[in-house]
Amino acid sequence: MKIVLLHYSAPPVVGGVESVIAHHARLMADAGHEVRIVAGRGDQTNEQVEFISIPLADSRHPVVLSVKSELDQGNVPAEFPGLVEELTRTLQAVVSDADCLIAHNVCSLNKNLILTAAIKKISDEMSRPRLILWHHDLAWTTPRYRAELYQGYPWDLLCKAWEGAEQVTISEFRCRELAQLMSIAEEKIKVIPNGVDISYFLKLEKLTTQYVDQLDLLRAHPILLLPVRITSRKNIELALQVVAELRSQVPHVKLIITGPLGPHNPANMQYFEKLKSVRASLKLESAVSFLAELNDQFLPDEVVSDFYKLADALLLPSREEGFGIPILEAGLAGIPIFCADIPPLRDLGKDFIHYFSLEEAPANIAARIWTQLSTSTLYAYRVQVRSQYGWRHVYQEQIEPLLERMYDR
């Protein structure tokens, strides 16, 4: 599918809409679409995405600014129709081979009504490309723009529903505003939120991102972290039993054991085989991941640190510890800590963390963990953001189906 993304400016120009366009373009290109960004300012920042500059599309072009100063006073300059025709011809040459034209904000704001009018002409005169109007802001519902808007053409292009165009807003609030402004049903407006590039924002290592994808971690909740070597004193089998109990309440729970086998005791291999057997007997193959199974190389500290950023809690059921560095690391990461009530960990964690007795039933430990997490609004929102607002999820669940529907029209 050939897709054109249109805005006043594009990356590397910094702005919220510019950032969204960059993410959309990357995701569409990664999905195999042929993507082109058209804007007045910007440059090619992605080798998979063509950039075409049309200076008159810029909101800061001198001619555009001159025309806008007249329009803001309620006057349509004599040169306005000619400029619209000029820009229409230029745009038609750029989008004539496209299946879909996605106009971001340029048909919502009055920053370049020459461009808005040109897009309307293209929409009226050409059956292709299919037009999506992606509304981030609305001039007619924003007080700071009201003094610049007047009844009639071209200002009314921003407040009327265009026949054949798909309306998209970035929030339910904008959807309600647009529906009221254009007197259309909210059900006819598609709400597609902006997203977060989770790997970029958390500065995850490339290897960590591979694990996140391989283990489908962004849809897991809660994610419990056990950053220890595989050795019997770490009591990993108790963690597995706790996860089995948790899973009856929260089926998407994940436990990540980051460490390799302990290097000094040959019995650790037998212990590892025992743990895998316990995992199988508890039917936890999809819930418990030993990174030692995925990588037989040394796991860099940076990757272990990444898992603290992703985890919802630290689970440390050790029978013996000399100190307990994971507690300090979890404290810095700001995640809840659930650990065995043994003297070294009690001395280190004091009253700041959650302890359980090694004699306690796994079901009780699981209940304690879930009680703490399920009553935390921070945890609940963290899970929602992680599972619903990652850019890849937004694209796969909402943007790609919209593109397919537009293509099949």
Backbone torsions as a table, in degrees:
resi	resn	phi	psi	omega
1	MET	NA	135.9	178.5
2	LYS	-97.8	122.8	-172.8
3	ILE	-125.3	133.8	174.3
4	VAL	-113.5	127.6	174.3
5	LEU	-104.9	128.2	-172.6
6	LEU	-124.7	133.7	174.7
7	HIS	-156.7	171.5	177.6
8	TYR	-61.9	-40.2	-178.4
9	SER	-144.1	165.6	-176.7
10	ALA	-142.3	164.8	176.5
11	PRO	-52.4	147.2	11.0
12	PRO	-82.7	8.7	171.5
13	VAL	-59.0	132.2	-175.1
14	VAL	-89.2	129.4	177.6
15	GLY	179.5	160.5	-178.5
16	GLY	-63.1	-48.8	-179.4
17	VAL	-66.4	-39.2	178.2
18	GLU	-59.4	-40.7	178.5
19	SER	-64.3	-43.5	179.2
20	VAL	-60.9	-44.3	179.5
21	ILE	-60.0	-41.1	179.6
22	ALA	-61.3	-44.2	178.9
23	HIS	-65.6	-45.5	178.9
24	HIS	-57.8	-47.2	-177.7
25	ALA	-61.2	-43.9	-180.0
26	ARG	-62.3	-46.6	-177.6
27	LEU	-65.7	-40.2	178.9
28	MET	-66.2	-42.5	179.0
29	ALA	-65.0	-41.5	178.4
30	ASP	-62.2	-29.1	-180.0
31	ALA	-82.1	-0.6	175.6
32	GLY	99.9	4.6	178.9
33	HIS	-81.9	155.8	173.8
34	GLU	-92.0	113.9	-169.0
35	VAL	-117.4	139.1	179.8
36	ARG	-134.4	131.8	173.8
37	ILE	-103.2	129.8	177.9
38	VAL	-119.8	128.2	-178.7
39	ALA	-159.6	166.1	178.0
40	GLY	-76.1	-36.8	178.3
41	ARG	-128.0	153.3	177.4
42	GLY	138.0	-165.8	-179.4
43	ASP	-162.6	170.8	177.0
44	GLN	-79.3	118.5	-179.0
45	THR	-115.4	-5.1	179.5
46	ASN	-133.7	122.1	-175.2
47	GLU	-64.9	-18.5	178.5
48	GLN	-84.5	-11.3	-172.1
49	VAL	-120.9	119.3	178.0
50	GLU	-72.2	141.8	173.8
51	PHE	-116.7	131.5	176.7
52	ILE	-123.6	125.7	179.2
53	SER	-95.0	126.5	171.0
54	ILE	-122.0	98.3	-172.1
55	PRO	-51.4	-37.0	-176.1
56	LEU	-71.9	-8.6	176.0
57	ALA	-81.8	-12.5	-177.0
58	ASP	-72.5	138.7	176.8
59	SER	-71.8	-16.6	-177.8
60	ARG	-108.4	10.7	175.8
61	HIS	-62.4	137.3	-177.3
62	PRO	-53.8	-41.2	179.5
63	VAL	-66.0	-42.0	179.6
64	VAL	-62.7	-43.6	179.6
65	LEU	-64.2	-38.3	178.9
66	SER	-65.5	-44.5	178.6
67	VAL	-64.2	-41.8	-178.4
68	LYS	-62.6	-36.9	-179.8
69	SER	-61.7	-34.5	176.2
70	GLU	-73.4	-45.0	179.8
71	LEU	-60.8	-36.8	-179.6
72	ASP	-64.6	-18.4	177.0
73	GLN	-96.7	3.1	179.3
74	GLY	89.7	10.5	-178.3
75	ASN	-109.2	132.1	175.1
76	VAL	-94.5	111.5	-176.6
77	PRO	-61.3	150.6	-178.8
78	ALA	-60.8	-30.4	-177.3
79	GLU	-82.0	-3.8	-175.0
80	PHE	-59.6	-50.7	-179.3
81	PRO	-58.9	-40.2	180.0
82	GLY	-65.3	-39.9	178.1
83	LEU	-66.2	-37.0	177.3
84	VAL	-63.2	-44.1	178.9
85	GLU	-62.6	-42.8	179.7
86	GLU	-60.8	-47.4	-178.1
87	LEU	-70.2	-34.4	177.7
88	THR	-60.4	-46.6	179.7
89	ARG	-62.1	-42.1	179.9
90	THR	-63.9	-44.8	179.9
91	LEU	-66.5	-40.4	-179.8
92	GLN	-58.4	-38.8	179.3
93	ALA	-64.7	-29.5	-176.1
94	VAL	-86.3	-31.5	-172.9
95	VAL	-108.6	-0.9	-172.8
96	SER	-61.3	-27.8	-179.0
97	ASP	-96.2	4.6	-175.6
98	ALA	-87.6	151.6	174.3
99	ASP	-87.4	-30.2	-174.5
100	CYS	-145.2	133.3	174.8
101	LEU	-114.6	120.8	179.7
102	ILE	-110.9	110.4	-177.6
103	ALA	-98.0	111.4	-177.5
104	HIS	-91.4	108.7	171.5
105	ASN	70.7	-14.9	-174.5
106	VAL	-74.7	-11.7	174.4
107	CYS	-112.0	19.2	178.8
108	SER	-118.7	-29.8	-176.0
109	LEU	-115.4	161.5	-177.9
110	ASN	-100.5	29.8	-177.0
111	LYS	-79.3	-18.9	175.2
112	ASN	-157.6	82.7	-177.0
113	LEU	-72.6	-15.9	171.3
114	ILE	-62.3	-45.8	179.3
115	LEU	-65.5	-44.4	179.5
116	THR	-58.0	-45.9	-178.9
117	ALA	-66.1	-35.8	178.8
118	ALA	-65.5	-41.1	178.4
119	ILE	-65.0	-38.2	177.7
120	LYS	-62.1	-41.9	178.6
121	LYS	-63.3	-42.5	178.5
122	ILE	-62.4	-41.8	179.3
123	SER	-62.6	-38.4	-178.6
124	ASP	-75.6	-32.4	-170.7
125	GLU	-98.6	-18.5	-175.0
126	MET	-122.7	132.9	176.7
127	SER	-76.1	-24.9	174.3
128	ARG	-129.1	145.3	3.9
129	PRO	-78.3	156.8	170.9
130	ARG	-64.9	142.3	-172.8
131	LEU	-107.8	128.9	172.3
132	ILE	-116.9	122.2	176.1
133	LEU	-98.5	111.7	-174.1
134	TRP	-101.8	106.3	-171.9
135	HIS	-96.3	115.2	172.9
136	HIS	-95.6	-41.1	-179.3
137	ASP	-133.9	156.5	-179.7
138	LEU	-128.2	116.0	-177.9
139	ALA	-60.9	-42.6	-173.3
140	TRP	-69.6	-16.8	179.5
141	THR	-109.0	5.1	-177.9
142	THR	-108.0	117.1	-174.2
143	PRO	-52.6	-36.8	-174.5
144	ARG	-68.9	-15.1	178.9
145	TYR	-99.3	-13.0	-169.3
146	ARG	-59.1	-36.0	-178.3
147	ALA	-68.0	-14.3	-177.6
148	GLU	-98.0	1.5	-173.4
149	LEU	-113.9	144.4	-176.6
150	TYR	-139.4	161.6	177.0
151	GLN	-69.0	148.2	175.7
152	GLY	94.3	-178.8	-178.2
153	TYR	-78.0	139.2	6.2
154	PRO	-96.2	0.0	-174.7
155	TRP	-65.1	-31.2	-177.3
156	ASP	-71.8	-10.3	174.5
157	LEU	-61.1	-22.7	-176.3
158	LEU	-89.4	-6.2	-175.7
159	CYS	-128.2	7.9	177.9
160	LYS	-117.7	143.9	177.0
161	ALA	-74.3	127.3	-179.8
162	TRP	-85.0	131.3	-179.8
163	GLU	-62.8	131.5	177.4
164	GLY	86.5	-11.3	-179.3
165	ALA	-89.2	141.8	175.3
166	GLU	-87.8	131.6	-179.4
167	GLN	-100.0	126.9	178.5
168	VAL	-128.4	133.9	172.2
169	THR	-121.1	165.0	-175.4
170	ILE	-95.9	-3.7	-179.1
171	SER	-155.4	160.7	176.0
172	GLU	-63.1	-35.7	178.4
173	PHE	-61.1	-48.6	178.3
174	ARG	-63.2	-34.7	178.2
175	CYS	-61.2	-46.7	179.6
176	ARG	-63.2	-42.1	178.1
177	GLU	-60.3	-46.6	-176.8
178	LEU	-66.3	-41.1	179.5
179	ALA	-60.4	-43.6	179.5
180	GLN	-68.6	-41.9	-178.6
181	LEU	-62.2	-43.5	-173.6
182	MET	-99.5	1.4	-179.9
183	SER	55.5	48.3	176.1
184	ILE	-124.6	159.7	-179.6
185	ALA	-71.1	140.1	178.2
186	GLU	-58.6	-30.6	-178.5
187	GLU	-65.3	-18.6	179.0
188	LYS	-86.8	-2.0	-179.6
189	ILE	-108.8	129.1	178.8
190	LYS	-89.8	126.9	177.1
191	VAL	-99.8	116.2	178.1
192	ILE	-127.0	110.7	-174.7
193	PRO	-73.6	160.1	167.5
194	ASN	-71.6	165.6	-176.4
195	GLY	-129.8	-173.4	179.1
196	VAL	-127.4	134.0	172.5
197	ASP	-82.2	95.8	-170.5
198	ILE	-62.7	-45.6	-178.8
199	SER	-62.4	-40.9	-180.0
200	TYR	-69.5	-45.4	-176.6
201	PHE	-64.3	-40.9	180.0
202	LEU	-85.4	-1.9	179.9
203	LYS	56.5	47.2	-178.6
204	LEU	-74.6	142.5	174.9
205	GLU	-66.3	155.9	179.8
206	LYS	-57.7	-41.2	-179.9
207	LEU	-64.9	-39.2	177.8
208	THR	-61.4	-44.4	179.9
209	THR	-60.7	-37.1	176.5
210	GLN	-62.3	-42.8	177.6
211	TYR	-64.9	-41.4	179.2
212	VAL	-57.0	-45.4	179.5
213	ASP	-69.0	-45.1	-176.5
214	GLN	-62.7	-37.1	-176.4
215	LEU	-97.3	0.3	179.9
216	ASP	53.9	46.8	-171.9
217	LEU	-71.5	-27.6	-174.9
218	LEU	-68.4	-19.0	177.4
219	ARG	-99.8	0.3	179.9
220	ALA	-85.0	146.8	173.6
221	HIS	-167.2	134.1	-10.9
222	PRO	-76.0	158.2	172.9
223	ILE	-98.7	116.9	178.6
224	LEU	-102.8	136.2	-176.6
225	LEU	-111.5	132.3	175.0
226	LEU	-129.1	88.2	-172.6
227	PRO	-89.3	69.7	-176.7
228	VAL	-133.5	160.4	171.2
229	ARG	-72.5	155.9	-179.0
230	ILE	-85.1	93.3	178.6
231	THR	-146.6	148.9	-166.2
232	SER	-61.9	-29.2	-177.8
233	ARG	-68.4	-14.9	177.8
234	LYS	-79.0	-10.8	171.3
235	ASN	58.0	43.5	-174.3
236	ILE	-65.7	-27.6	-179.5
237	GLU	-62.1	-31.1	176.0
238	LEU	-65.8	-38.8	177.9
239	ALA	-61.3	-39.7	178.7
240	LEU	-64.0	-41.5	179.4
241	GLN	-65.0	-39.1	177.5
242	VAL	-63.3	-42.9	179.4
243	VAL	-62.9	-39.0	178.1
244	ALA	-60.2	-40.0	178.3
245	GLU	-70.0	-41.0	179.4
246	LEU	-62.7	-36.1	-173.9
247	ARG	-63.8	-24.9	177.8
248	SER	-68.0	-22.6	178.6
249	GLN	-102.9	-38.5	-178.4
250	VAL	-126.9	94.0	-171.7
251	PRO	-66.4	-14.5	-177.0
252	HIS	-100.3	15.5	179.4
253	VAL	-63.4	145.5	176.6
254	LYS	-133.0	138.3	171.8
255	LEU	-116.5	127.0	179.9
256	ILE	-113.3	117.7	174.5
257	ILE	-103.4	113.3	-169.4
258	THR	-86.3	-23.6	-167.7
259	GLY	-80.6	158.5	173.1
260	PRO	-82.5	-177.9	173.9
261	LEU	-66.7	143.9	174.3
262	GLY	-57.3	137.0	-168.3
263	PRO	-83.5	-9.9	-168.0
264	HIS	-109.8	-7.3	-175.0
265	ASN	-127.3	115.7	-179.9
266	PRO	-59.0	-22.8	-179.1
267	ALA	-68.3	-13.1	-178.3
268	ASN	-64.0	-30.8	177.3
269	MET	-65.0	-41.1	176.8
270	GLN	-64.3	-38.7	178.7
271	TYR	-63.7	-40.0	178.8
272	PHE	-63.2	-43.0	178.4
273	GLU	-63.5	-37.9	177.3
274	LYS	-62.4	-43.6	-179.7
275	LEU	-62.6	-40.7	179.0
276	LYS	-66.3	-34.1	176.5
277	SER	-66.9	-42.4	177.2
278	VAL	-62.6	-42.7	179.1
279	ARG	-59.0	-43.9	-179.7
280	ALA	-65.7	-42.3	-178.1
281	SER	-65.7	-28.7	178.9
282	LEU	-91.6	1.5	-179.6
283	LYS	56.8	48.4	-176.9
284	LEU	-111.6	19.6	-175.4
285	GLU	-56.8	-35.5	-179.2
286	SER	-89.2	-8.7	-175.1
287	ALA	-104.3	-22.7	-176.8
288	VAL	-121.6	122.8	-177.7
289	SER	-120.7	123.8	170.8
290	PHE	-96.1	116.3	180.0
291	LEU	-65.7	-19.8	176.4
292	ALA	-63.3	-22.5	176.7
293	GLU	-79.0	-22.1	-175.5
294	LEU	-96.8	-20.2	-175.2
295	ASN	-152.4	119.0	-180.0
296	ASP	-91.8	7.3	177.6
297	GLN	-94.8	167.1	176.7
298	PHE	-62.7	130.9	179.7
299	LEU	-87.2	117.6	-177.0
300	PRO	-61.0	149.3	178.4
301	ASP	-57.6	-33.4	-179.1
302	GLU	-62.4	-35.2	179.7
303	VAL	-72.5	-42.1	177.0
304	VAL	-60.0	-42.7	177.9
305	SER	-59.9	-37.7	178.1
306	ASP	-59.1	-36.7	-177.6
307	PHE	-69.7	-25.5	172.4
308	TYR	-66.9	-33.8	178.1
309	LYS	-69.0	-30.6	-176.7
310	LEU	-88.8	-27.2	-172.2
311	ALA	-73.1	152.9	175.2
312	ASP	-95.7	-19.5	179.6
313	ALA	-164.6	154.7	172.8
314	LEU	-98.1	132.6	175.9
315	LEU	-120.2	118.2	-174.1
316	LEU	-132.6	93.0	-174.3
317	PRO	-96.3	27.4	-173.0
318	SER	-57.1	142.0	171.5
319	ARG	-81.4	-32.6	-178.3
320	GLU	-135.7	139.9	171.8
321	GLU	-149.0	143.5	173.7
322	GLY	-88.6	-28.7	-179.2
323	PHE	-141.6	-79.1	179.4
324	GLY	119.6	52.5	-178.0
325	ILE	-55.1	-37.6	-179.9
326	PRO	-55.3	-28.9	178.0
327	ILE	-65.1	-43.6	178.7
328	LEU	-64.7	-42.1	-179.2
329	GLU	-64.7	-41.3	177.9
330	ALA	-66.0	-34.5	176.3
331	GLY	-62.3	-42.6	177.4
332	LEU	-67.1	-36.2	-179.5
333	ALA	-74.2	-16.7	177.2
334	GLY	75.9	32.4	178.1
335	ILE	-111.5	152.9	178.9
336	PRO	-61.9	149.7	-177.3
337	ILE	-122.4	125.8	175.8
338	PHE	-121.4	116.3	-174.4
339	CYS	-143.0	162.6	178.2
340	ALA	-62.8	141.7	-179.8
341	ASP	-85.5	78.9	176.1
342	ILE	-120.3	151.9	-170.6
343	PRO	-51.1	-47.2	-177.5
344	PRO	-61.0	-39.0	-178.9
345	LEU	-75.0	-35.8	175.5
346	ARG	-63.7	-42.7	179.2
347	ASP	-62.7	-37.6	-175.8
348	LEU	-80.5	-42.8	-175.0
349	GLY	-87.3	-18.4	-179.9
350	LYS	48.8	-131.8	-177.2
351	ASP	-97.9	13.9	-174.2
352	PHE	-89.7	-10.8	-173.0
353	ILE	-129.6	176.1	-176.0
354	HIS	-102.9	127.2	-178.4
355	TYR	-111.3	152.3	171.2
356	PHE	-137.9	148.6	178.2
357	SER	-76.1	143.0	177.2
358	LEU	-68.3	-13.0	176.6
359	GLU	-89.8	-6.4	-175.9
360	GLU	-73.7	146.4	179.1
361	ALA	-67.4	140.1	178.4
362	PRO	-53.3	-34.7	180.0
363	ALA	-63.6	-37.7	179.1
364	ASN	-68.8	-40.0	178.8
365	ILE	-64.2	-43.9	179.0
366	ALA	-60.9	-42.6	180.0
367	ALA	-62.7	-39.1	179.5
368	ARG	-65.3	-43.2	178.7
369	ILE	-61.7	-47.4	-175.9
370	TRP	-69.3	-33.5	177.0
371	THR	-60.9	-43.4	179.8
372	GLN	-66.2	-46.6	-175.8
373	LEU	-72.2	-42.0	-174.6
374	SER	-69.6	-16.4	177.9
375	THR	-100.7	6.0	-179.4
376	SER	-97.7	115.5	176.7
377	THR	-67.4	-30.4	178.0
378	LEU	-63.3	-45.8	177.9
379	TYR	-61.6	-46.3	-177.0
380	ALA	-60.1	-43.0	-178.3
381	TYR	-73.5	-35.6	176.8
382	ARG	-58.0	-45.0	179.1
383	VAL	-63.4	-42.6	-179.2
384	GLN	-62.7	-45.5	179.9
385	VAL	-63.0	-46.3	-176.7
386	ARG	-62.5	-40.4	-173.9
387	SER	-89.4	-27.0	-172.2
388	GLN	-110.2	-22.9	-171.1
389	TYR	-116.2	9.2	169.0
390	GLY	-66.3	142.1	-174.9
391	TRP	-58.4	-38.9	-178.0
392	ARG	-63.1	-41.8	178.6
393	HIS	-63.5	-46.3	179.3
394	VAL	-57.3	-42.9	-178.7
395	TYR	-66.0	-51.2	-175.2
396	GLN	-65.1	-39.0	-174.1
397	GLU	-86.7	-25.2	-172.3
398	GLN	-128.8	-44.4	-175.7
399	ILE	-75.0	-48.3	-178.5
400	GLU	-60.4	-43.7	176.0
401	PRO	-60.8	-36.0	177.1
402	LEU	-64.2	-44.2	179.3
403	LEU	-62.1	-41.8	179.7
404	GLU	-63.3	-40.6	179.3
405	ARG	-65.9	-40.4	178.9
406	MET	-65.8	-38.2	-177.7
407	TYR	-67.4	-34.8	-176.4
408	ASP	-82.6	-4.9	-178.6
409	ARG	-62.3	NA	NA
